[in-house]
């Protein structure tokens, strides 16, 4: 990733506040290296990020949605470090959605750190420079003689000290420096970044304080539920609305015809609005709806499997990458391995189901939303309801888990539509069954693989026919194997899909790293050393971003050391598995120790994580939390999570058939970071993909049974 460059639109804006305070904001350029992201917009216009009032209150604005990844804390910490204030002196305020003020506001793709790190540093440093200039002017000394510490400017020669609060009014009159010229701290002098800071909302969360979208209450609010066709894309033919309208507490019941045909917009359905959510949902139980189910009703999990195998025997729709001559390499190989791999649709299963509160009146909308992409939500509401985007206010509410589900904004447009219909504020809350049966699922994938090793145990050929899941041209191990063929067969279907934590990588890593393990076994090589040998540092593969084989070797060697790979004697029935993956600019290698009981129950005893996410770990506490959560999330999905389709319907509806890992089965995760001279990157996603194949490889080491399909479920019984 390249370092951001500042154009002529990047400069500090300073505003004097009533009562002698000051606010700092900035134009921020977008990193050119990230410009291909579908989330990115134009560089932003000025708005305050820092406010210092005469009474000593220092406020830092958190611009991005918070979904548990810690960004409401980590981004303000970057500003606070360069501003040179203690964290205890800072009040953090969540911004509303306004990209004209704050630039791109999103929670997705582990983009928050790489998009904002440099710019937030510059905003904090520029504000500090102006406060120093104000003190120097007041004291009649050179600014170069002044330093800062804990929200104060110091002049050592005269032992003078002035708080930022006392300097705010004067600082507001100082010329604002251009952000491309402001001096930044040497990272070696950081006092805040790199230290462990507890989460801002930890106490409120564990004591059950109202924080989340589902907790929002506004005056005059009604409560709503929304019944959609069990088959995706189905339409309402008729409903017993006269009966439902007479039920206790019901104020409105009506058909929504939907807008357009996109599965992530306003779909057809029946809305029930009442004085309480209990009454609305109770009335919903008595709804009788006749549906036009549409063509997706012909699709099922069995249909997907049959079609995938048919397509695997035909010519591909596209050759994604072709290097060398795989057929010739297979013909001359010492050993050839063939395998089929499968991973299913899975649900995001956010603990807080989708919800939104909206008030649409007189052509304006006010929305309290748990969205990862507020600007896209605004655009969707504007287009669907015929409103001007400027007339839509979106308050960003803490999200009770997103993992990519809330990149879509279907629940937002539903709430806004219902509010417009009834002329009152409406709080829409989905049930768990709504959430699981009307999601945007992780894409399923089928992979038909063939690999070859020579007499020296080197991989000489690799062929992968992928069905459903499109892989990138530079996906590893492309370019690391001389004879390589990656083909894609498309399988159109009517199931809505979308990004899920480490999108694409969360399934692809399972396939690639499991099959590498199979080739290592065929070659008679140690699985970890086999991977090191395959990762020649002289080879660089382009994978959307630059993939550095040397960086991946570094984390593999680190996890080998920390896990004691090859040096420990394991109890009978236990095994170690290793895997690595590069995603979202993060390099991660992981080792899992697991065992399988006689009844086929998998126990994960420990996971070791080694990651390279650049030169700075903003908050080690939060970073470790993300790694630990990613490993538990990945193992949970691998062990038992699957969305199956029957006649176009999702079979699973709640956690009784879609199990999450319970506390009793949780395991220790030991996290280590390898610091490298690279820009810092995000942490929400890249630690997840390797843990799944590391687990399945550990199961093979323990039992000799190869896991080629997910979830693991009862395969070991």
ROLUMTI-597619 format. One line per 8 residues: number of its first residue (from 1); their letters; for each residue x, y, z of C-alpha. Coordinates in nm, 3 decimals, m for minus. Example, Ala and Ser with C-alpha at 12.3 -4.5 7.8 and 13.67 -1.06 7.14 Angstrom:
BEGIN
1) AS) 1.230/m0.450/0.780 ~ 1.367/m0.106/0.714
END
This chain:
BEGIN
1) XXXXXXXX) 0.000/0.000/0.000 ~ 0.135/0.341/m0.091 ~ 0.148/0.627/0.152 ~ m0.123/0.889/0.106 ~ m0.032/1.209/m0.070 ~ m0.192/1.540/0.018 ~ m0.335/1.751/m0.261 ~ m0.416/2.122/m0.260
9) XXXXXXXX) m0.758/2.051/m0.103 ~ m0.598/1.908/0.210 ~ m0.565/2.183/0.467 ~ m0.673/2.263/0.818 ~ m0.987/2.457/0.886 ~ m1.018/2.637/1.218 ~ m1.333/2.775/1.373 ~ m1.358/2.994/1.682
17) XXXXXXXX) m1.623/2.876/1.927 ~ m1.840/3.097/2.141 ~ m1.688/3.144/2.485 ~ m1.327/3.129/2.371 ~ m1.300/2.777/2.234 ~ m1.168/2.639/1.908 ~ m1.257/2.363/1.663 ~ m1.023/2.202/1.412
25) XXXXXXXX) m1.114/2.016/1.097 ~ m0.960/1.925/0.767 ~ m0.999/1.833/0.407 ~ m0.863/1.481/0.380 ~ m0.738/1.321/0.062 ~ m0.828/0.962/m0.012 ~ m0.536/0.727/m0.049 ~ m0.481/0.654/m0.413
33) XXXXXXXX) m0.401/0.293/m0.330 ~ m0.754/0.252/m0.195 ~ m0.928/0.433/m0.477 ~ m1.062/0.112/m0.632 ~ m1.271/0.032/m0.325 ~ m1.646/0.045/m0.398 ~ m1.696/0.219/m0.063 ~ m1.484/0.525/m0.136
41) XXXXXXXX) m1.618/0.866/m0.230 ~ m1.452/1.194/m0.324 ~ m1.221/1.373/m0.078 ~ m1.420/1.537/0.197 ~ m1.498/1.900/0.277 ~ m1.407/2.057/0.608 ~ m1.565/1.986/0.944 ~ m1.447/1.989/1.303
49) XXXXXXXX) m1.271/1.681/1.439 ~ m1.132/1.846/1.752 ~ m1.307/2.088/1.984 ~ m1.135/2.254/2.276 ~ m1.352/2.479/2.490 ~ m1.246/2.741/2.740 ~ m1.364/2.523/3.028 ~ m1.106/2.258/2.935
57) XXXXXXXX) m1.327/2.003/2.761 ~ m1.142/1.833/2.475 ~ m1.378/1.658/2.234 ~ m1.266/1.437/1.947 ~ m1.515/1.327/1.686 ~ m1.536/0.959/1.592 ~ m1.638/0.959/1.227 ~ m1.700/0.591/1.143
65) XXXXXXXX) m1.973/0.349/1.251 ~ m1.888/0.136/1.555 ~ m1.982/m0.232/1.534 ~ m1.751/m0.376/1.798 ~ m1.428/m0.339/1.603 ~ m1.318/m0.053/1.830 ~ m1.295/0.216/1.565 ~ m1.486/0.470/1.776
73) XXXXXXXX) m1.183/0.454/2.001 ~ m0.889/0.383/1.774 ~ m0.940/0.672/1.530 ~ m0.974/0.938/1.805 ~ m0.665/0.785/1.972 ~ m0.464/0.869/1.660 ~ m0.572/1.233/1.681 ~ m0.515/1.243/2.058
81) XXXXXXXX) m0.159/1.112/2.019 ~ m0.056/1.387/1.778 ~ m0.252/1.649/1.971 ~ m0.051/1.536/2.276 ~ m0.337/1.494/2.522 ~ m0.390/1.219/2.775 ~ m0.671/0.979/2.692 ~ m0.840/1.056/3.024
89) XXXXXXXX) m0.870/1.418/2.910 ~ m1.065/1.326/2.595 ~ m1.439/1.302/2.540 ~ m1.531/1.105/2.228 ~ m1.848/1.195/2.040 ~ m1.995/0.983/1.761 ~ m2.048/1.177/1.440 ~ m2.373/1.165/1.248
97) XXXXXXXX) m2.351/1.054/0.888 ~ m2.233/1.345/0.676 ~ m1.970/1.271/0.414 ~ m1.962/1.635/0.309 ~ m1.810/1.701/0.653 ~ m1.628/1.386/0.756 ~ m1.542/1.214/0.430 ~ m1.605/0.845/0.375
105) XXXXXXXX) m1.782/0.696/0.676 ~ m1.802/0.320/0.673 ~ m1.728/0.008/0.871 ~ m1.614/m0.255/0.627 ~ m1.316/m0.405/0.453 ~ m1.084/m0.327/0.748 ~ m1.046/0.012/0.580 ~ m1.080/0.251/0.874
113) XXXXXXXX) m0.713/0.247/0.974 ~ m0.550/0.256/0.628 ~ m0.789/0.524/0.507 ~ m0.761/0.752/0.809 ~ m0.433/0.693/0.992 ~ m0.217/0.952/0.817 ~ m0.490/1.210/0.790 ~ m0.595/1.183/1.155
121) XXXXXXXX) m0.231/1.221/1.256 ~ m0.207/1.540/1.053 ~ m0.527/1.688/1.198 ~ m0.399/1.631/1.552 ~ m0.050/1.758/1.472 ~ m0.178/2.071/1.300 ~ m0.397/2.158/1.596 ~ m0.100/2.108/1.829
129) XXXXXXXX) 0.113/2.334/1.607 ~ m0.145/2.613/1.627 ~ m0.167/2.586/2.004 ~ 0.213/2.608/2.025 ~ 0.204/2.914/1.798 ~ m0.056/3.072/2.025 ~ 0.159/3.015/2.333 ~ 0.471/3.145/2.159
137) XXXXXXXX) 0.288/3.462/2.057 ~ 0.152/3.511/2.410 ~ 0.493/3.464/2.570 ~ 0.695/3.638/2.300 ~ 0.923/3.337/2.248 ~ 1.009/3.129/1.940 ~ 0.766/2.847/1.875 ~ 1.065/2.616/1.828
145) XXXXXXXX) 1.142/2.650/2.200 ~ 0.798/2.527/2.304 ~ 0.690/2.169/2.365 ~ 0.364/2.004/2.465 ~ 0.253/1.755/2.723 ~ m0.088/1.646/2.852 ~ m0.293/1.921/2.685 ~ m0.052/2.200/2.775
153) XXXXXXXX) 0.222/2.398/2.604 ~ 0.553/2.421/2.794 ~ 0.847/2.662/2.769 ~ 1.133/2.501/2.956 ~ 1.362/2.806/2.956 ~ 1.113/3.014/3.156 ~ 0.925/2.725/3.325 ~ 0.601/2.853/3.182
161) XXXXXXXX) 0.299/2.632/3.116 ~ m0.033/2.713/2.948 ~ m0.324/2.474/2.913 ~ m0.480/2.420/2.572 ~ m0.804/2.559/2.712 ~ m0.639/2.890/2.802 ~ m0.482/2.912/2.456 ~ m0.788/2.815/2.251
169) XXXXXXXX) m0.915/3.165/2.180 ~ m0.572/3.286/2.068 ~ m0.510/2.972/1.864 ~ m0.829/3.042/1.670 ~ m0.662/3.359/1.533 ~ m0.343/3.186/1.420 ~ m0.290/3.095/1.053 ~ m0.376/2.731/0.985
177) XXXXXXXX) m0.090/2.521/0.849 ~ m0.130/2.308/0.539 ~ m0.158/1.945/0.639 ~ 0.113/1.835/0.397 ~ 0.373/2.044/0.582 ~ 0.280/1.994/0.946 ~ 0.548/1.809/1.147 ~ 0.441/1.472/1.288
185) XXXXXXXX) 0.566/1.295/1.598 ~ 0.836/1.034/1.574 ~ 0.651/0.708/1.649 ~ 0.929/0.627/1.898 ~ 0.791/0.909/2.116 ~ 0.430/0.789/2.119 ~ 0.277/0.786/2.466 ~ m0.076/0.673/2.376
193) XXXXXXXX) m0.064/0.473/2.055 ~ 0.061/0.124/2.128 ~ m0.072/0.123/2.485 ~ m0.362/m0.084/2.614 ~ m0.676/0.124/2.647 ~ m1.006/m0.034/2.762 ~ m1.304/0.002/2.531 ~ m1.505/0.320/2.573
201) XXXXXXXX) m1.833/0.133/2.612 ~ m1.714/m0.176/2.799 ~ m1.880/m0.094/3.131 ~ m2.204/0.013/2.967 ~ m2.215/m0.305/2.760 ~ m2.160/m0.546/3.048 ~ m2.409/m0.361/3.269 ~ m2.678/m0.357/3.001
209) XXXXXXXX) m2.701/0.016/2.943 ~ m2.894/0.128/2.632 ~ m2.640/0.181/2.355 ~ m2.753/m0.006/2.048 ~ m3.000/0.053/1.769 ~ m3.246/m0.181/1.931 ~ m3.245/0.049/2.238 ~ m3.346/0.368/2.051
217) XXXXXXXX) m3.659/0.541/2.178 ~ m3.807/0.861/2.032 ~ m4.124/1.047/2.132 ~ m4.445/0.931/1.964 ~ m4.282/0.617/1.830 ~ m4.476/0.320/1.698 ~ m4.337/m0.032/1.659 ~ m4.335/m0.241/1.343
225) XXXXXXXX) m4.267/m0.585/1.204 ~ m4.242/m0.674/0.838 ~ m4.339/m1.009/0.690 ~ m4.165/m1.099/0.364 ~ m4.208/m1.399/0.136 ~ m4.015/m1.703/0.262 ~ m3.881/m1.738/m0.094 ~ m3.645/m1.457/m0.190
233) XXXXXXXX) m3.804/m1.212/m0.431 ~ m4.161/m1.340/m0.380 ~ m4.455/m1.100/m0.403 ~ m4.779/m1.053/m0.208 ~ m5.096/m1.179/m0.374 ~ m5.335/m1.127/m0.083 ~ m5.342/m1.098/0.298 ~ m5.607/m1.101/0.572
241) XXXXXXXX) m5.548/m0.736/0.664 ~ m5.903/m0.666/0.787 ~ m5.861/m0.930/1.059 ~ m5.513/m0.814/1.162 ~ m5.617/m0.450/1.192 ~ m5.869/m0.546/1.463 ~ m5.611/m0.713/1.688 ~ m5.499/m0.550/2.017
249) XXXXXXXX) m5.266/m0.253/1.980 ~ m5.253/m0.264/1.600 ~ m5.264/0.081/1.439 ~ m5.182/m0.009/1.079 ~ m5.150/m0.317/0.860 ~ m5.081/m0.284/0.488 ~ m4.912/m0.437/0.186 ~ m4.579/m0.298/0.065
257) XXXXXXXX) m4.529/m0.370/m0.304 ~ m4.157/m0.305/m0.297 ~ m3.936/m0.089/m0.517 ~ m3.749/m0.246/m0.805 ~ m3.621/m0.603/m0.806 ~ m3.291/m0.575/m0.617 ~ m3.279/m0.813/m0.322 ~ m3.098/m0.556/m0.108
265) XXXXXXXX) m3.364/m0.287/m0.146 ~ m3.727/m0.254/m0.042 ~ m3.880/m0.596/m0.099 ~ m4.254/m0.674/m0.114 ~ m4.418/m0.771/0.213 ~ m4.684/m0.700/0.472 ~ m4.624/m0.445/0.748 ~ m4.789/m0.456/1.089
273) XXXXXXXX) m4.756/m0.144/1.307 ~ m4.869/m0.129/1.669 ~ m4.829/0.053/1.997 ~ m4.574/m0.205/2.119 ~ m4.347/m0.449/1.941 ~ m4.510/m0.733/2.136 ~ m4.852/m0.643/1.995 ~ m4.714/m0.598/1.644
281) XXXXXXXX) m4.542/m0.936/1.648 ~ m4.841/m1.106/1.812 ~ m5.063/m0.978/1.532 ~ m4.811/m1.095/1.277 ~ m4.859/m1.452/1.398 ~ m5.217/m1.431/1.272 ~ m5.123/m1.301/0.928 ~ m5.232/m1.522/0.641
289) XXXXXXXX) m5.053/m1.425/0.321 ~ m5.076/m1.580/m0.023 ~ m4.747/m1.541/m0.208 ~ m4.632/m1.549/m0.567 ~ m4.304/m1.727/m0.489 ~ m4.131/m1.683/m0.823 ~ m3.855/m1.883/m0.990 ~ m3.625/m1.913/m0.687
297) XXXXXXXX) m3.870/m2.164/m0.537 ~ m3.718/m2.420/m0.776 ~ m3.375/m2.395/m0.611 ~ m3.241/m2.604/m0.323 ~ m2.912/m2.711/m0.171 ~ m2.934/m3.038/m0.365 ~ m2.990/m2.838/m0.683 ~ m2.676/m2.632/m0.614
305) XXXXXXXX) m2.465/m2.944/m0.563 ~ m2.593/m3.115/m0.877 ~ m2.544/m2.808/m1.093 ~ m2.192/m2.748/m0.955 ~ m2.083/m3.101/m1.040 ~ m2.235/m3.073/m1.387 ~ m2.051/m2.747/m1.449 ~ m1.722/m2.891/m1.325
313) XXXXXXXX) m1.733/m3.140/m1.613 ~ m1.789/m2.873/m1.877 ~ m1.574/m2.596/m2.020 ~ m1.534/m2.305/m1.778 ~ m1.706/m1.973/m1.826 ~ m1.375/m1.798/m1.771 ~ m1.008/m1.878/m1.733 ~ m0.903/m1.646/m1.452
321) XXXXXXXX) m0.533/m1.725/m1.467 ~ m0.311/m1.959/m1.668 ~ 0.063/m2.004/m1.619 ~ 0.277/m2.273/m1.780 ~ 0.140/m2.610/m1.895 ~ m0.052/m2.790/m1.620 ~ m0.132/m3.096/m1.832 ~ 0.233/m3.160/m1.909
329) XXXXXXXX) 0.327/m3.106/m1.545 ~ 0.066/m3.356/m1.430 ~ 0.189/m3.611/m1.683 ~ 0.546/m3.592/m1.549 ~ 0.463/m3.559/m1.177 ~ 0.583/m3.799/m0.911 ~ 0.248/m3.774/m0.731 ~ m0.087/m3.626/m0.825
337) XXXXXXXX) m0.360/m3.537/m0.573 ~ m0.725/m3.464/m0.659 ~ m0.992/m3.337/m0.421 ~ m1.332/m3.166/m0.409 ~ m1.394/m2.894/m0.153 ~ m1.716/m2.723/m0.047 ~ m1.814/m2.443/0.188 ~ m2.179/m2.344/0.238
345) XXXXXXXX) m2.386/m2.031/0.251 ~ m2.364/m1.895/0.605 ~ m2.550/m1.624/0.792 ~ m2.391/m1.329/0.968 ~ m2.604/m1.416/1.273 ~ m2.548/m1.077/1.437 ~ m2.652/m1.097/1.802 ~ m2.850/m0.776/1.755
353) XXXXXXXX) m3.099/m0.850/1.476 ~ m3.152/m0.590/1.207 ~ m3.341/m0.283/1.323 ~ m3.391/0.082/1.245 ~ m3.592/0.377/1.376 ~ m3.714/0.636/1.127 ~ m3.929/0.946/1.118 ~ m4.031/1.063/0.772
361) XXXXXXXX) m4.251/1.370/0.755 ~ m4.295/1.668/0.521 ~ m4.037/1.541/0.276 ~ m3.764/1.501/0.536 ~ m3.631/1.193/0.713 ~ m3.452/1.144/1.043 ~ m3.310/0.795/1.086 ~ m3.136/0.618/1.374
369) XXXXXXXX) m2.948/0.340/1.199 ~ m2.719/0.048/1.272 ~ m2.556/0.069/0.933 ~ m2.201/0.000/0.818 ~ m2.252/0.213/0.506 ~ m2.462/0.516/0.601 ~ m2.412/0.701/0.274 ~ m2.533/0.403/0.074
377) XXXXXXXX) m2.829/0.379/0.311 ~ m2.908/0.745/0.254 ~ m2.895/0.697/m0.122 ~ m3.120/0.391/m0.103 ~ m3.380/0.571/0.111 ~ m3.368/0.879/m0.112 ~ m3.417/0.676/m0.429 ~ m3.688/0.452/m0.287
385) XXXXXXXX) m3.893/0.724/m0.117 ~ m3.829/1.005/m0.364 ~ m3.651/1.224/m0.109 ~ m3.356/1.455/m0.159 ~ m3.043/1.307/0.002 ~ m2.979/1.642/0.172 ~ m3.314/1.606/0.351 ~ m3.214/1.280/0.519
393) XXXXXXXX) m3.039/1.290/0.857 ~ m2.878/0.966/0.974 ~ m2.768/0.921/1.334 ~ m2.503/0.650/1.369 ~ m2.600/0.419/1.653 ~ m2.367/0.155/1.798 ~ m2.411/m0.172/1.610 ~ m2.457/m0.501/1.791
401) XXXXXXXX) m2.246/m0.689/1.538 ~ m2.223/m0.636/1.166 ~ m1.962/m0.865/1.008 ~ m2.070/m0.734/0.667 ~ m2.446/m0.784/0.705 ~ m2.503/m0.416/0.768 ~ m2.324/m0.315/0.452 ~ m2.673/m0.373/0.312
409) XXXXXXXX) m2.945/m0.130/0.418 ~ m3.270/m0.314/0.344 ~ m3.392/m0.275/0.703 ~ m3.325/0.101/0.685 ~ m3.537/0.157/0.379 ~ m3.811/m0.063/0.529 ~ m3.829/0.152/0.844 ~ m3.829/0.474/0.644
417) XXXXXXXX) m4.102/0.349/0.411 ~ m4.324/0.240/0.700 ~ m4.279/0.573/0.879 ~ m4.375/0.763/0.567 ~ m4.687/0.548/0.529 ~ m4.810/0.594/0.888 ~ m4.691/0.953/0.939 ~ m4.525/0.873/1.273
425) XXXXXXXX) m4.182/0.770/1.397 ~ m4.152/0.392/1.353 ~ m3.911/0.150/1.511 ~ m3.870/m0.165/1.302 ~ m3.714/m0.468/1.470 ~ m3.660/m0.797/1.290 ~ m3.706/m1.126/1.473 ~ m3.420/m1.375/1.485
433) XXXXXXXX) m3.604/m1.577/1.218 ~ m3.632/m1.267/0.997 ~ m3.262/m1.209/1.039 ~ m3.159/m1.563/0.954 ~ m3.405/m1.622/0.671 ~ m3.374/m1.284/0.501 ~ m3.000/m1.226/0.514 ~ m2.736/m1.163/0.251
441) XXXXXXXX) m2.530/m1.473/0.298 ~ m2.166/m1.564/0.257 ~ m2.146/m1.710/m0.093 ~ m2.118/m2.087/m0.106 ~ m1.833/m2.233/m0.309 ~ m1.735/m2.556/m0.482 ~ m1.373/m2.620/m0.578 ~ m1.246/m2.910/m0.788
449) XXXXXXXX) m0.869/m2.930/m0.740 ~ m0.577/m3.120/m0.884 ~ m0.218/m3.077/m0.773 ~ 0.119/m3.234/m0.846 ~ 0.452/m3.268/m0.668 ~ 0.782/m3.386/m0.814 ~ 1.028/m3.639/m0.674 ~ 1.189/m3.370/m0.458
457) XXXXXXXX) 0.855/m3.281/m0.304 ~ 0.811/m2.948/m0.481 ~ 0.471/m2.838/m0.611 ~ 0.485/m2.835/m0.989 ~ 0.121/m2.793/m1.090 ~ m0.211/m2.670/m0.953 ~ m0.553/m2.658/m1.112 ~ m0.866/m2.520/m0.946
465) XXXXXXXX) m1.211/m2.514/m1.106 ~ m1.416/m2.284/m0.888 ~ m1.797/m2.283/m0.906 ~ m1.995/m1.992/m0.753 ~ m1.705/m1.818/m0.575 ~ m1.505/m1.591/m0.804 ~ m1.135/m1.578/m0.713 ~ m0.901/m1.295/m0.804
473) XXXXXXXX) m0.638/m1.332/m1.071 ~ m0.358/m1.291/m0.819 ~ m0.503/m1.516/m0.549 ~ m0.235/m1.720/m0.378 ~ m0.080/m1.963/m0.478 ~ m0.089/m1.807/m0.823 ~ 0.263/m1.707/m0.941 ~ 0.421/m1.923/m0.672
481) XXXXXXXX) 0.360/m2.239/m0.878 ~ 0.505/m2.258/m1.232 ~ 0.211/m2.444/m1.386 ~ m0.110/m2.297/m1.257 ~ m0.467/m2.288/m1.388 ~ m0.758/m2.112/m1.221 ~ m1.098/m2.149/m1.388 ~ m1.444/m2.022/m1.297
489) XXXXXXXX) m1.788/m2.160/m1.373 ~ m2.078/m1.929/m1.296 ~ m2.396/m2.058/m1.135 ~ m2.668/m1.790/m1.134 ~ m2.920/m1.822/m0.854 ~ m3.175/m1.626/m0.653 ~ m3.016/m1.636/m0.307 ~ m2.900/m1.293/m0.187
497) XXXXXXXX) m2.531/m1.289/m0.102 ~ m2.294/m1.032/0.036 ~ m1.973/m0.970/0.224 ~ m1.914/m1.162/0.545 ~ m1.613/m1.099/0.770 ~ m1.307/m1.141/0.546 ~ m1.528/m1.180/0.238 ~ m1.410/m1.437/m0.014
505) XXXXXXXX) m1.106/m1.516/0.198 ~ m1.311/m1.687/0.470 ~ m1.394/m1.972/0.231 ~ m1.104/m1.958/m0.013 ~ m0.842/m1.990/0.264 ~ m1.006/m2.314/0.379 ~ m0.972/m2.460/0.032 ~ m0.622/m2.339/m0.054
513) XXXXXXXX) m0.457/m2.406/0.280 ~ m0.624/m2.747/0.319 ~ m0.512/m2.857/m0.027 ~ m0.159/m2.732/0.038 ~ m0.165/m2.958/0.343 ~ m0.271/m3.249/0.122 ~ 0.021/m3.182/m0.112 ~ 0.262/m3.157/0.183
521) XXXXXXXX) 0.141/m3.498/0.304 ~ 0.180/m3.645/m0.046 ~ 0.534/m3.505/m0.062 ~ 0.619/m3.644/0.280 ~ 0.709/m3.295/0.405 ~ 0.646/m3.108/0.729 ~ 0.336/m2.892/0.659 ~ 0.486/m2.571/0.798
529) XXXXXXXX) 0.823/m2.608/0.629 ~ 0.643/m2.705/0.308 ~ 0.467/m2.368/0.318 ~ 0.789/m2.180/0.385 ~ 0.949/m2.351/0.088 ~ 0.654/m2.259/m0.132 ~ 0.675/m1.893/m0.025 ~ 0.989/m1.798/m0.208
537) XXXXXXXX) 1.069/m1.444/m0.097 ~ 1.185/m1.365/m0.450 ~ 0.827/m1.399/m0.579 ~ 0.571/m1.122/m0.546 ~ 0.212/m1.192/m0.644 ~ m0.035/m0.914/m0.705 ~ m0.357/m0.981/m0.518 ~ m0.545/m0.657/m0.540
545) XXXXXXXX) m0.270/m0.528/m0.313 ~ 0.095/m0.623/m0.320 ~ 0.144/m0.969/m0.170 ~ 0.488/m0.996/m0.014 ~ 0.612/m1.353/0.026 ~ 0.880/m1.241/0.269 ~ 0.622/m1.085/0.504 ~ 0.421/m1.405/0.505
553) XXXXXXXX) 0.734/m1.608/0.573 ~ 0.795/m1.379/0.869 ~ 0.463/m1.455/1.036 ~ 0.496/m1.826/0.958 ~ 0.834/m1.836/1.129 ~ 0.694/m1.639/1.423 ~ 0.399/m1.873/1.472 ~ 0.634/m2.173/1.443
561) XXXXXXXX) 0.842/m2.032/1.727 ~ 0.551/m1.934/1.953 ~ 0.356/m2.259/1.909 ~ 0.662/m2.481/1.954 ~ 0.590/m2.645/1.620 ~ 0.799/m2.958/1.578 ~ 0.936/m2.937/1.932 ~ 0.641/m3.055/2.140
569) XXXXXXXX) 0.516/m3.404/2.214 ~ 0.138/m3.413/2.189 ~ m0.092/m3.652/2.367 ~ m0.243/m3.928/2.157 ~ m0.538/m3.807/1.957 ~ m0.418/m3.447/1.948 ~ m0.284/m3.271/1.642 ~ m0.138/m2.940/1.531
577) XXXXXXXX) m0.250/m2.772/1.211 ~ m0.109/m2.465/1.041 ~ m0.240/m2.225/0.780 ~ m0.182/m1.871/0.658 ~ m0.369/m1.619/0.449 ~ m0.332/m1.266/0.317 ~ m0.644/m1.054/0.319 ~ m0.734/m0.689/0.376
585) XXXXXXXX) m0.362/m0.601/0.369 ~ m0.294/m0.822/0.671 ~ m0.053/m1.117/0.683 ~ m0.159/m1.387/0.928 ~ m0.035/m1.736/1.009 ~ m0.204/m1.950/1.271 ~ m0.155/m2.282/1.446 ~ m0.441/m2.477/1.605
593) XXXXXXXX) m0.407/m2.757/1.856 ~ m0.715/m2.979/1.853 ~ m0.837/m3.327/1.944 ~ m1.132/m3.543/1.843 ~ m1.313/m3.767/2.092 ~ m1.431/m4.120/2.020 ~ m1.778/m3.972/1.966 ~ m1.642/m3.731/1.706
601) XXXXXXXX) m1.652/m3.417/1.921 ~ m1.385/m3.165/1.825 ~ m1.208/m2.977/2.104 ~ m0.984/m2.682/2.024 ~ m0.722/m2.659/2.298 ~ m0.534/m2.350/2.183 ~ m0.472/m2.121/1.888 ~ m0.152/m1.928/1.820
609) XXXXXXXX) m0.179/m1.621/1.596 ~ 0.104/m1.432/1.429 ~ 0.016/m1.122/1.231 ~ 0.185/m0.845/1.039 ~ m0.040/m0.541/1.004 ~ 0.233/m0.283/0.971 ~ 0.438/m0.057/1.192 ~ 0.186/0.056/1.455
617) XXXXXXXX) m0.069/m0.131/1.664 ~ m0.297/0.154/1.769 ~ m0.445/m0.024/2.070 ~ m0.297/m0.367/2.150 ~ m0.595/m0.451/2.369 ~ m0.837/m0.393/2.085 ~ m0.610/m0.562/1.830 ~ m0.580/m0.877/2.041
625) XXXXXXXX) m0.955/m0.872/2.097 ~ m1.013/m0.866/1.722 ~ m0.778/m1.162/1.669 ~ m0.933/m1.363/1.949 ~ m1.283/m1.288/1.828 ~ m1.189/m1.374/1.470 ~ m1.054/m1.714/1.574 ~ m1.362/m1.799/1.780
633) XXXXXXXX) m1.585/m1.673/1.499 ~ m1.403/m1.885/1.240 ~ m1.402/m2.202/1.450 ~ m1.770/m2.151/1.530 ~ m1.853/m2.131/1.160 ~ m1.636/m2.431/1.074 ~ m1.784/m2.658/1.337 ~ m2.154/m2.615/1.281
641) XXXXXXXX) m2.280/m2.325/1.073 ~ m2.459/m2.377/0.743 ~ m2.752/m2.218/0.563 ~ m2.936/m2.475/0.354 ~ m3.203/m2.403/0.096 ~ m3.524/m2.599/0.037 ~ m3.764/m2.484/m0.237 ~ m3.605/m2.140/m0.230
649) XXXXXXXX) m3.645/m2.113/0.148 ~ m3.379/m2.093/0.418 ~ m3.425/m2.395/0.644 ~ m3.250/m2.260/0.953 ~ m3.437/m2.001/1.159 ~ m3.269/m1.974/1.497 ~ m2.969/m2.080/1.699 ~ m3.113/m2.424/1.770
657) XXXXXXXX) m3.027/m2.514/1.409 ~ m2.749/m2.266/1.355 ~ m2.518/m2.306/1.655 ~ m2.274/m2.044/1.772 ~ m1.977/m2.150/1.982 ~ m2.073/m2.136/2.349 ~ m1.853/m2.010/2.631 ~ m1.783/m2.363/2.755
665) XXXXXXXX) m1.616/m2.450/2.423 ~ m1.411/m2.132/2.393 ~ m1.033/m2.167/2.389 ~ m0.725/m1.956/2.458 ~ m0.587/m1.753/2.169 ~ m0.228/m1.632/2.199 ~ m0.161/m1.333/1.974 ~ 0.174/m1.202/1.852
673) XXXXXXXX) 0.241/m0.915/1.613 ~ 0.544/m0.885/1.388 ~ 0.615/m0.515/1.342 ~ 0.721/m0.422/0.990 ~ 0.811/m0.097/0.819 ~ 0.476/m0.078/0.642 ~ 0.172/0.149/0.685 ~ m0.069/0.023/0.954
681) XXXXXXXX) m0.371/m0.166/0.831 ~ m0.704/m0.283/0.968 ~ m0.772/m0.564/1.214 ~ m1.138/m0.659/1.187 ~ m1.100/m0.929/0.925 ~ m0.758/m1.071/0.830 ~ m0.712/m1.291/1.138 ~ m1.019/m1.503/1.058
689) XXXXXXXX) m0.942/m1.694/0.734 ~ m0.641/m1.901/0.849 ~ m0.804/m2.045/1.161 ~ m1.051/m2.262/0.967 ~ m0.794/m2.457/0.762 ~ m0.556/m2.465/1.060 ~ m0.835/m2.642/1.249 ~ m0.916/m2.890/0.973
697) XXXXXXXX) m0.545/m2.959/0.923 ~ m0.513/m3.021/1.299 ~ m0.801/m3.269/1.275 ~ m0.615/m3.453/0.999 ~ m0.299/m3.459/1.211 ~ m0.498/m3.599/1.504 ~ m0.716/m3.852/1.319 ~ m0.587/m3.902/0.964
705) XXXXXXXX) m0.926/m3.790/0.833 ~ m0.925/m3.507/0.581 ~ m1.205/m3.248/0.610 ~ m1.304/m3.126/0.264 ~ m1.647/m2.979/0.330 ~ m1.790/m2.743/0.589 ~ m1.935/m2.744/0.843 ~ m1.746/m3.024/1.012
713) XXXXX) m2.061/m3.128/1.198 ~ m2.094/m3.503/1.228 ~ m1.827/m3.598/0.974 ~ m1.606/m3.741/1.251 ~ m1.868/m3.945/1.436
END
